[in-house]
């Protein structure tokens, strides 16, 4: 498959190839920018999700399942994953990127807006659970986890910046 913008990644592609990597070699892909991804070529499960996204089924609190794209997963650091995990949820071919508490667009793309997008109440959605244990190897607390409306811990900017310098493995 040719590289494509992450926002143009259809569910059928993530069903077929669940792990995609950002294209950073623009010399071989001249039209690609920082949003372009391509499927990985290595076999599953992988041991590194740095610079990669994962397409997976998520389960809402009410039991509904949706396809989603998960980003910023550190296979060895549950704390970093809890802070930086991003989820983009699919419904009827449309995607909604849930902002994290520190994102600039949290007020317009936070949990309440996800509830509106899905046509559900917050307690029908959260906590959202995911399981990528068949796709990657790492800390079990990272491979199978949940996303809450509020993080367990809100870090100040300086501490979050220090935590952000992780390998992604």
KOLNUMAR-379436 format. One line per 5 residues: for each residue y, x negated, z negated of N, C-alpha, C, CB. Coordinates in steps of 0.1 Angstrom, whole numbers, plus 5000, padded with zeros to 4 digits. Glycine has a CB too. Example, Ala and Ser with C-alpha at 12.3 -4.5 7.8 and 13.67 -1.06 7.14 Angstrom:
BEGIN
4943,4868,4922,4955,4877,4922,4967,4868,4922,4955,4887,4910 ~ 4978,4872,4929,4989,4863,4929,5000,4871,4921,4994,4859,4943
//
This chain:
BEGIN
4988,4992,5000,5000,5000,5000,5012,4991,5000,5000,5010,4988 ~ 5022,4996,5007,5035,4989,5008,5043,4991,4995,5043,4993,5020 ~ 5052,4982,4991,5060,4984,4980,5069,4996,4982,5069,4972,4977 ~ 5073,5003,4972,5081,5015,4973,5090,5016,4960,5073,5028,4975 ~ 5101,5023,4960,5109,5025,4948,5101,5032,4938,5122,5032,4951
5102,5029,4925,5095,5035,4914,5097,5050,4914,5099,5029,4901 ~ 5109,5054,4917,5113,5068,4917,5106,5076,4929,5128,5070,4918 ~ 5100,5069,4939,5093,5075,4950,5078,5074,4948,5098,5069,4963 ~ 5073,5071,4937,5059,5069,4935,5053,5083,4932,5056,5059,4923 ~ 5045,5088,4942,5039,5101,4939,5027,5100,4930,5035,5108,4953
5023,5111,4924,5012,5112,4915,4999,5107,4923,5010,5127,4910 ~ 4997,5111,4935,4985,5107,4942,4983,5092,4942,4985,5112,4957 ~ 4995,5084,4943,4994,5070,4943,4990,5064,4929,5008,5064,4947 ~ 4996,5070,4919,4992,5065,4905,4978,5070,4901,5002,5070,4895 ~ 4973,5080,4907,4959,5084,4905,4950,5074,4911,4956,5099,4910
4953,5070,4923,4945,5060,4931,4946,5046,4925,4949,5060,4945 ~ 4958,5042,4922,4961,5029,4917,4970,5030,4905,4968,5020,4928 ~ 4965,5030,4892,4973,5033,4881,4983,5022,4876,4964,5036,4870 ~ 4981,5010,4880,4990,5000,4875,4997,4994,4887,4982,4988,4867 ~ 5010,4993,4886,5019,4988,4896,5028,4977,4890,5028,5000,4902
5032,4968,4898,5041,4957,4893,5054,4957,4901,5034,4943,4895 ~ 5064,4953,4894,5077,4952,4901,5077,4941,4911,5089,4951,4891 ~ 5083,4943,4923,5084,4933,4933,5095,4924,4930,5085,4940,4947 ~ 5092,4911,4928,5102,4902,4925,5103,4891,4935,5100,4895,4911 ~ 5094,4891,4945,5095,4881,4956,5101,4888,4968,5080,4876,4959
5114,4889,4968,5121,4896,4979,5121,4888,4992,5136,4897,4975 ~ 5116,4875,4992,5115,4868,5004,5104,4874,5013,5112,4853,5001 ~ 5093,4879,5006,5082,4886,5014,5085,4901,5016,5069,4883,5007 ~ 5093,4906,5008,5097,4921,5009,5112,4922,5009,5091,4929,4997 ~ 5118,4919,5021,5133,4918,5022,5140,4931,5018,5136,4914,5036
5135,4943,5020,5142,4955,5017,5141,4959,5002,5137,4966,5026 ~ 5132,4952,4995,5129,4956,4981,5141,4952,4972,5117,4949,4976 ~ 5144,4961,4962,5153,4958,4951,5146,4958,4938,5165,4968,4951 ~ 5153,4958,4927,5146,4957,4914,5138,4970,4910,5156,4954,4903 ~ 5140,4980,4918,5132,4993,4915,5119,4993,4923,5141,5005,4918
5116,4984,4932,5104,4985,4940,5092,4980,4932,5106,4977,4953 ~ 5081,4987,4934,5068,4984,4928,5057,4984,4939,5065,4994,4917 ~ 5047,4977,4936,5035,4977,4945,5023,4977,4936,5035,4964,4954 ~ 5011,4982,4941,4999,4983,4932,4994,4968,4930,4988,4991,4939 ~ 4989,4966,4918,4983,4953,4915,4970,4951,4923,4980,4951,4900
4966,4939,4925,4954,4936,4932,4942,4932,4923,4957,4925,4942 ~ 4945,4929,4911,4934,4925,4902,4926,4937,4896,4940,4917,4890 ~ 4914,4935,4893,4906,4945,4887,4910,4950,4874,4891,4941,4887 ~ 4906,4962,4870,4909,4968,4857,4897,4965,4848,4912,4983,4858 ~ 4899,4964,4835,4912,4965,4828,4920,4951,4829,4909,4968,4813
4933,4952,4828,4941,4941,4828,4944,4935,4814,4954,4944,4836 ~ 4949,4923,4814,4952,4917,4801,4967,4915,4800,4945,4904,4798 ~ 4975,4919,4810,4989,4917,4810,4996,4929,4816,4993,4904,4817 ~ 5006,4934,4809,5014,4945,4815,5029,4941,4816,5013,4958,4807 ~ 5032,4928,4815,5045,4923,4817,5049,4926,4832,5046,4908,4814
5061,4932,4834,5067,4934,4847,5059,4945,4854,5067,4921,4855 ~ 5052,4954,4847,5043,4964,4853,5045,4978,4847,5028,4960,4851 ~ 5041,4988,4854,5042,5001,4849,5028,5007,4850,5052,5010,4858 ~ 5025,5017,4842,5012,5023,4842,5013,5038,4844,5005,5020,4828 ~ 5005,5043,4854,5004,5057,4856,4992,5063,4848,5003,5061,4871
4995,5073,4840,4984,5078,4831,4987,5092,4828,4983,5069,4818 ~ 4976,5099,4823,4978,5113,4818,4983,5112,4804,4964,5121,4819 ~ 4992,5120,4801,4996,5121,4787,4993,5135,4782,5012,5119,4785 ~ 4992,5137,4769,4989,5150,4763,5000,5154,4754,4975,5149,4755 ~ 5006,5166,4756,5016,5171,4748,5010,5177,4735,5024,5182,4755
5019,5179,4725,5014,5184,4713,5007,5198,4714,5026,5186,4703 ~ 5011,5206,4724,5004,5219,4726,4991,5217,4734,5014,5228,4733 ~ 4987,5205,4738,4975,5203,4745,4976,5202,4760,4965,5214,4742 ~ 4988,5205,4766,4990,5204,4780,4990,5189,4784,5004,5210,4784 ~ 4984,5187,4796,4984,5173,4801,4993,5172,4813,4970,5169,4805
5000,5161,4814,5009,5158,4825,5007,5143,4830,5024,5161,4822 ~ 5009,5141,4842,5010,5127,4847,5023,5121,4842,5008,5126,4862 ~ 5022,5108,4839,5034,5101,4835,5034,5086,4839,5036,5102,4819 ~ 5045,5080,4839,5046,5066,4842,5051,5060,4829,5056,5063,4854 ~ 5044,5050,4824,5047,5043,4811,5052,5029,4814,5035,5042,4802
5063,5025,4808,5068,5012,4810,5071,5005,4797,5082,5013,4818 ~ 5072,4992,4797,5075,4983,4786,5064,4983,4775,5088,4988,4780 ~ 5052,4982,4779,5041,4981,4770,5037,4966,4767,5029,4989,4775 ~ 5038,4962,4755,5034,4949,4751,5020,4951,4745,5043,4943,4740 ~ 5010,4945,4752,4996,4947,4748,4992,4941,4734,4987,4942,4758
5001,4932,4729,4998,4925,4717,5008,4928,4706,4998,4910,4719 ~ 5018,4937,4708,5029,4939,4699,5032,4954,4697,5042,4931,4703 ~ 5025,4961,4688,5027,4975,4686,5042,4978,4682,5018,4980,4675 ~ 5048,4970,4674,5062,4973,4670,5071,4972,4683,5067,4962,4660 ~ 5070,4962,4691,5078,4962,4703,5075,4973,4712,5076,4948,4711
5063,4977,4714,5059,4988,4722,5065,5001,4717,5044,4990,4723 ~ 5065,5003,4704,5071,5015,4698,5086,5016,4701,5068,5016,4682 ~ 5092,5005,4700,5107,5004,4702,5110,5006,4717,5113,4991,4697 ~ 5103,5000,4726,5107,4999,4740,5099,5008,4750,5107,4985,4744 ~ 5088,5014,4746,5080,5022,4755,5089,5032,4761,5069,5028,4747
5088,5033,4774,5095,5043,4782,5085,5052,4789,5105,5037,4793 ~ 5088,5065,4789,5079,5075,4796,5087,5083,4806,5071,5083,4785 ~ 5081,5084,4817,5087,5093,4828,5076,5104,4830,5091,5085,4841 ~ 5079,5116,4828,5069,5127,4828,5070,5135,4841,5071,5137,4816 ~ 5059,5138,4847,5059,5146,4860,5056,5161,4857,5048,5140,4869
5062,5169,4865,5059,5183,4865,5062,5189,4879,5068,5191,4854 ~ 5052,5194,4885,5054,5200,4898,5060,5191,4908,5062,5213,4897 ~ 5057,5178,4908,5062,5168,4917,5075,5162,4914,5063,5175,4931 ~ 5082,5167,4903,5094,5162,4899,5092,5153,4886,5105,5173,4896 ~ 5100,5143,4884,5099,5134,4873,5111,5135,4864,5096,5120,4878
5109,5133,4851,5119,5132,4841,5117,5120,4833,5120,5145,4832 ~ 5127,5111,4833,5127,5099,4825,5133,5101,4811,5134,5087,4832 ~ 5125,5101,4801,5129,5103,4787,5136,5091,4782,5117,5106,4778 ~ 5149,5093,4778,5157,5082,4773,5153,5079,4758,5172,5085,4773 ~ 5154,5066,4754,5151,5062,4741,5164,5063,4732,5145,5048,4740
5163,5063,4719,5174,5066,4710,5186,5056,4713,5170,5064,4696 ~ 5184,5045,4718,5194,5035,4721,5199,5035,4735,5190,5021,4717 ~ 5193,5043,4744,5197,5043,4758,5211,5050,4759,5187,5050,4767 ~ 5219,5046,4768,5232,5052,4770,5231,5067,4774,5240,5045,4781 ~ 5220,5071,4781,5219,5084,4786,5210,5093,4777,5212,5084,4800
5209,5089,4764,5201,5096,4754,5206,5111,4753,5201,5089,4741 ~ 5219,5112,4753,5225,5126,4751,5222,5135,4763,5240,5125,4750 ~ 5219,5130,4775,5217,5138,4786,5202,5138,4791,5226,5134,4798 ~ 5194,5128,4785,5180,5127,4790,5171,5124,4778,5179,5115,4799 ~ 5174,5130,4766,5166,5129,4754,5156,5139,4753,5175,5129,4742
5150,5141,4741,5139,5150,4739,5143,5165,4742,5135,5149,4725 ~ 5155,5169,4739,5159,5183,4742,5159,5186,4757,5173,5186,4736 ~ 5164,5176,4765,5164,5178,4779,5150,5177,4785,5173,5167,4785 ~ 5141,5169,4779,5127,5169,4784,5121,5183,4781,5119,5159,4777 ~ 5124,5189,4770,5119,5203,4767,5124,5213,4777,5124,5207,4752
5137,5212,4781,5142,5220,4791,5135,5218,4805,5158,5218,4793 ~ 5133,5206,4808,5126,5202,4821,5112,5208,4821,5126,5187,4822 ~ 5105,5208,4810,5092,5213,4809,5091,5228,4806,5084,5205,4799 ~ 5102,5234,4802,5102,5248,4799,5095,5250,4786,5096,5256,4810 ~ 5095,5241,4776,5088,5242,4764,5097,5240,4752,5076,5232,4763
5092,5242,4740,5099,5239,4728,5096,5225,4723,5096,5249,4716 ~ 5105,5218,4716,5102,5204,4712,5089,5203,4705,5114,5200,4702 ~ 5086,5212,4696,5073,5211,4688,5061,5213,4697,5073,5220,4676 ~ 5063,5219,4709,5052,5220,4719,5049,5207,4726,5055,5231,4729 ~ 5059,5198,4726,5059,5185,4733,5055,5174,4724,5072,5183,4740
5062,5172,4713,5060,5160,4705,5052,5163,4693,5074,5155,4700 ~ 5044,5153,4689,5043,5140,4695,5035,5140,4709,5036,5130,4686 ~ 5038,5132,4718,5031,5130,4730,5021,5119,4728,5041,5127,4742 ~ 5009,5121,4732,4999,5111,4731,4995,5105,4744,4986,5116,4723 ~ 4991,5092,4744,4986,5086,4756,4975,5077,4753,4998,5078,4763
4966,5073,4763,4955,5064,4761,4953,5057,4774,4942,5072,4757 ~ 4955,5044,4773,4953,5035,4785,4942,5025,4783,4967,5028,4788 ~ 4933,5028,4773,4923,5018,4770,4913,5015,4781,4915,5024,4758 ~ 4912,5023,4791,4903,5020,4802,4911,5011,4813,4898,5033,4809 ~ 4924,5010,4811,4932,5003,4821,4936,4989,4816,4944,5011,4824
4936,4987,4803,4941,4974,4798,4934,4970,4785,4957,4975,4795 ~ 4934,4957,4782,4928,4952,4770,4940,4947,4761,4918,4940,4773 ~ 4939,4950,4748,4949,4946,4739,4948,4953,4726,4963,4949,4745 ~ 4958,4952,4718,4958,4958,4705,4955,4973,4706,4972,4956,4697 ~ 4945,4978,4699,4942,4993,4700,4953,5002,4696,4930,4996,4691
4963,4998,4688,4974,5006,4684,4984,5007,4696,4981,5000,4672 ~ 4983,4999,4705,4991,4999,4717,4984,5007,4728,4995,4985,4722 ~ 4971,5005,4730,4964,5011,4740,4963,5027,4739,4950,5006,4741 ~ 4963,5031,4727,4962,5045,4724,4973,5048,4714,4948,5050,4719 ~ 4983,5056,4718,4995,5058,4709,5001,5071,4711,5005,5047,4710
5013,5072,4704,5020,5085,4706,5035,5082,4706,5017,5094,4694 ~ 5042,5092,4712,5057,5091,4713,5063,5103,4705,5061,5091,4728 ~ 5071,5100,4696,5077,5110,4688,5092,5113,4692,5077,5106,4673 ~ 5097,5124,4687,5111,5127,4691,5120,5117,4684,5115,5142,4685 ~ 5117,5112,4673,5124,5102,4666,5115,5090,4663,5130,5107,4652
5120,5078,4666,5111,5066,4663,5109,5064,4648,5118,5053,4668 ~ 5098,5058,4644,5095,5055,4630,5105,5047,4624,5081,5049,4629 ~ 5111,5038,4632,5121,5029,4628,5132,5027,4638,5115,5015,4624 ~ 5145,5029,4634,5156,5026,4643,5162,5012,4639,5167,5037,4641 ~ 5162,5004,4649,5166,4990,4647,5181,4989,4651,5158,4980,4654
5188,4980,4643,5202,4977,4648,5201,4969,4661,5210,4969,4637 ~ 5212,4969,4668,5212,4962,4682,5208,4948,4681,5226,4963,4687 ~ 5212,4940,4671,5209,4926,4671,5194,4924,4668,5217,4919,4660 ~ 5188,4932,4660,5174,4931,4657,5165,4935,4669,5170,4939,4644 ~ 5170,4946,4675,5163,4951,4687,5164,4940,4698,5169,4964,4692
5175,4933,4699,5176,4923,4710,5167,4911,4707,5191,4917,4710 ~ 5165,4908,4694,5155,4897,4691,5141,4902,4694,5156,4894,4676 ~ 5138,4914,4691,5124,4919,4694,5122,4920,4709,5123,4933,4688 ~ 5132,4922,4717,5131,4924,4731,5126,4911,4738,5144,4928,4737 ~ 5127,4900,4732,5123,4887,4738,5108,4885,4735,5131,4875,4733
5100,4893,4742,5085,4892,4740,5079,4891,4753,5079,4905,4733 ~ 5067,4887,4753,5060,4883,4766,5055,4895,4774,5049,4874,4763 ~ 5053,4906,4767,5047,4918,4774,5032,4917,4775,5053,4918,4788 ~ 5026,4907,4769,5011,4906,4770,5005,4914,4758,5007,4891,4769
//
